[in-house]
Amino acid sequence: MAQQLASLMDNPTQVISLDTFSGLTKGDPAPFWLFQGVCGAWGINHERAELNLITVSENATFVLLIDGRPEGVVRVSQPGYVGGPEAVASEISWLNALHDIDGISLINPVPTVRGTFVTKIHDNNQVGWTVISTKFVEGTVLEDLDNPAPYYVTIGSWAAKFHAQSRTWVKPYGFTRFNWDISNMVGPSPRWGRWETADLTDDEKALCNEALWKAMDVVMKVPRTPQTWGLIHADLRPSNVIKGPDGKLTIIDFDDAGYSWYLYDYASSLSFIEHEPYAPDLAKAWVKGYERVAGAFSDDELHVMSALSMIRRLQMLGWTTNHRADALPDGMAAEEAPGSVKCAARYLDDPLWLLH
């Protein structure tokens, strides 16, 4: 870590990675500097608390236990990631505004003892990490259910309500979030990794590239207007929706929230699973829910959302090239390369194949 810090001082634009937590597995206690910082920031008694790893992905997330009971989830962002503390504060600002939408349940951010929702905690090398905490939501993520399809109508309808709010919301001064444009998804230097480095044969790579260009040709013709482009969740999928013991659904994890085509929320809802035999049922249920709120999609919109789904598939294939396999359910990471080839072939044959 000392070498990373020295390198950062030489190059202020370099991002320190989450390798700090790479030696941890699910359930391991957080480093003491983090545990101590969280207890101080949220006024927690050290003797009553535990802070244990949930997973490492774009961030490191930990469950906070008080007297052995889960009370919160702590998210630690790598320094400088997607805009730093200002961008995280903006994320929380939008999340708090979305709580005004009737009929939608969302995670609740927990303020620090200073009244802010975002704090910076320094490690042993004095590197500052952006940290937030949200209340623990009891239940099961939809990803762990045998059949999440019945809930996709709700996911689609909630996405439509998010979009309606986004089109009219007056953002506070200093609000800043990043873009999910094609360059950040699958460009030469995408935010998450190049899909081209995945384990594909030359023929498979050529097939995926052909499908990608076909999809990009559709999306690049879409004008960025208040109707088509705005602030979205960008990761509203089963792993980010929790079903409580009473059946109530709660949306979590706004870390990927940013500006993109509104229909990208359709694409992100099918992340990693487009190749599965049940994916068309999920896609059609999402559309049904969205149309209940926002009216029927036009044929052009169906083609745009299908193109974005193809792009998202390769974007997430790139994600798997530089993320831990245990950030996904068992075996899913290994399915992404062959599954992406299958999706590319289906898209080239019929762009709307997921909706048929």
C-alpha positions, 0 to 999 in steps of 0.5 A, a space after each residue: 500500500 505504501 508503494 501505491 501511496 507514493 505512486 498516487 503522489 507522483 500521479 494524482 489522477 491514479 486511482 488506488 484500487 480495492 486490493 487493500 481488501 483482496 485478502 478478505 473473504 465473505 464474513 471476515 472482519 474489516 481492517 481495524 482502521 476501517 472498523 475504528 473509523 466507522 465506529 467514530 463516524 457513526 457514534 458506535 460503541 466499539 465493544 458492541 459492534 462488528 464489521 464483516 465483509 459482504 463482498 468486494 466489487 466496485 466497492 467493498 461492502 460490510 455488514 455492521 452488527 450491533 450486539 450480534 444483530 445486523 443493523 447496517 451496511 457500510 460501503 467503502 469506495 476506492 479513492 477517486 472512484 467515479 468522482 469521489 465524495 462529491 459524486 457519492 453525496 450526489 448519489 445520496 441526494 437523489 436517493 433521498 429525493 426518490 423516497 418521495 415517490 409513492 409505492 416504492 421502498 428504498 434503502 435508507 442512508 444513515 447520517 453520521 454524528 456530524 449530520 452528513 451522509 458521507 464521510 472520509 476514513 483514512 487508512 494506515 497510510 493516510 489514504 482517505 476512503 469515502 464511506 457511507 452507511 445504510 440501514 440493514 434490510 432484512 430479507 433475500 435478494 431476488 437473485 437468490 430466488 428460484 424464479 424472480 420473474 414474478 417481480 419483474 413487473 414491479 421492477 419495470 414499473 418502478 423504473 418507469 417511476 424513477 424516470 418520471 421523477 428524473 425528468 422533472 427533478 431540480 438537482 441541488 447545487 453541486 450535483 455531479 454524477 458520471 455518464 453511462 455512454 457507449 464510450 464508458 460501456 465498451 469504448 477503448 478505455 471503458 469504466 470496468 474493463 475491455 470485453 475483448 480480453 475475455 476468453 473468446 476464440 477469434 471467431 467468437 470475438 468477431 461474432 460479438 464484435 459484429 453484434 456490438 456494431 449492429 447495436 451501436 448503430 441503433 443507439 448512436 442514432 438516438 438523440 439525447 433529449 430530456 425524454 431519452 436521456 437522464 439520471 437513472 439507477 443503471 443497475 436495477 436487477 435482482 441482486 439489488 432488490 431485496 424481498 422482505 419476510 413480509 413480501 415487501 420489495 426494497 431497492 438497494 445500491 445506487 452506486 451505479 446511478 448516473 446519466 444514460 439513456 433511460 432505456 438502459 435500465 431495461 438492459 441493466 435489469 437483465 445483467 449477466 443472465 440474458 443467455 439463460 432460458 428464462 431471460 425472455 420471461 423476465 424481459 417481457 415482464 419488465 416491459 409489462 410493468 414499465 408500460 403500465 406506468 408510462 404507456 406502450 413502447 414504440 417499435 423504435 424504442 423496443 429496438 433501442 432497448 434491445 440494442 442497449 441490452 446487447 451492449 450491456 452484455 458485452 460491457 458486463 463481460 468486460 466487467 468479469 475480466 477484472 473483478 473477483 468471481 465471488 462477486 457473482 453467484 457461484 458459476 455465473 462468471 464462467 458462463 459469461 463468455 460462452 453466454 455472450 457469444 450465444 446472445 450475440 448470435 441471437 441478436 444478429 438473427 433477431 434484435 428483439 429475440 428477448 422480447 419474443 
